[in-house]
Amino acid sequence: PFLLQRIFELSEGRSLRSNIALVKNNARLAADIAVALHS
């Protein structure tokens, strides 16, 4: 948590937006894989 906060401060919030985008993309990929495995 400390390191993430410091990176957030140093990047003026850009790191948070990047991390959110990464989580969304990972969730989308996981859903695609789950659908493919279920088929």
ABEGO torsion letter per residue (X at the ends): XAAAAAAAAAAGGAAAAAAAAAAAAAAAAAAAAAAAAAX
